[in-house]
Amino acid sequence: MDTNKTAVMNIIPSCESPGESGASAVRVESRDEGATLSVASGISDGTHASAASHGREMSGSSCETKQKEPLCIIVLGMAGSGKTSFVKRLDSHLNIRKPHYVINLDPAVDSVPYMSYIDIRDTVNYKEVMKQYGLGPNGGIVTSLNLFSTMFDDVLKLIAKREKEVDYIIFDTPGQIEVFNWSASGSIIAEALAATYPTIIIYVLDTVRSTNPQTFMSNMLYACSILYKYKLPFIIAMNKIDIVDCKYAENWLQDYDEFYDALSSESTYAANLTRSLSLALEEFYSTIKACGVSAFTGEGMDAFMRLADEAAIEFEDYRADCETLKRKKKLENEKRQKNILGKIDRDLQEEGLCSVRKAIREDTDIFLSHASESEEEREELDEDDTEEKKELESFQSFLTSHKTKMENQRKKFANSTNQ
């Protein structure tokens, strides 16, 4: 694929309501021949759509009168934590309760166990990306998500068309959490959503694999880094409580002594570091929202939804802080630009234009000249450069010697002709 080639996107709505059955609700097609193929999105059959319609009837308000913004739920989690299974359970839980959409952002998954409104696999061919760019599996996922993020404005437009009809929009992210959390595309998607709609982050914790205190601490550090990066309302969903009860994890979050006792039998450097980190994360533990859930049985989903609704209210504080930071940053940029322009004006008044241009040229090798300047003025500026001056003198010396040589040859030829 030509990396400089830009896909031409066409948005073709297929139906006006998620309650209508059909093969596709919206299709966005690309005319680029290569990895970026087409954006197809929609409800695949009438079952999910009718459930969404039933949820709207239960909510007691129609899409025409509803003014509430949909809550965007970004689900993150380590590979094997049950993240996609959690999204499936959340989708099933909301089917008969609240109208919602699910958006798949994992380009490498073979199939998803839920009906997706928008699917990245209809936009980017993951295997084609690997083939044409010569990438491995992880590089292919990163590049595919980057390609998709360049079209995320189109996704927001599709969401905007249905924003009054749904209460929740759930985003299922790639299994490799690093792809979304540390790549530029993850930040682009999360920030674009947060700038438009209430947005929260869900971190799915595997309770089976986190019974070891050090593994639990690794998960908490990762969760803390995600919270610090995105600065959005955050919920830890402790998954697989049908296998291992999450009571131990809740106790470790609330009681340092109990966590300390779990490490009492170890005296290694890693254990000592884990104890210290637990103290350092005390503030994080005291404010974090967490609950146990089971993606298999559905246990704990009601408690999770209550936390999600609380986080949506909390988002308004985040939105206010975000707007304050944006205004502050804008004022700082304007102040910095004003200071730079003021300094340039003072330099011009004190030293004149020629000295300023000379200083700029010495520091940056940039040649500045006015359109009305004569060739003589430009030559004077050139002669200020020592190297150029030496080259000019050498060239003039060459011309003089060549001229003398030619004159001698003419005289010699004239003398030989006269004889």
Secondary structure by P-SEA (a helix, b strand, c coil): ccccbbbbbbbbbccccccccccccbbbbbcccccccbbbbccccaaaaaaaaaaaaaaccccccccbbbbbbbbbbccccaaaaaaaaaaaaacccccbbbbbcccccccccccccccccccccaaaaaaaacccaaaaaaaaaaaaaaaaaaaaaaaaaccccccbbbbbcccccccccccaaaaaaaaaaaaccbbbbbbbbcccccccaaaaaaaaaaaaaaaaacccbbbbbbcccccccaaaaaaaaccaaaaaaaacccccaaaaaaaaaaaaaaaaaacbbbbbbbcccccaaaaaaaaaaaaaaaaaaaaaaaaaaaaaaaaaaaaaaaaaaaaaaaaaacccaaaaaaaaaaaccbbbbcccccaaaaaaaaaccaaaaaaaaaaaaaaaaaaaaaaaaaaaaaaaaac
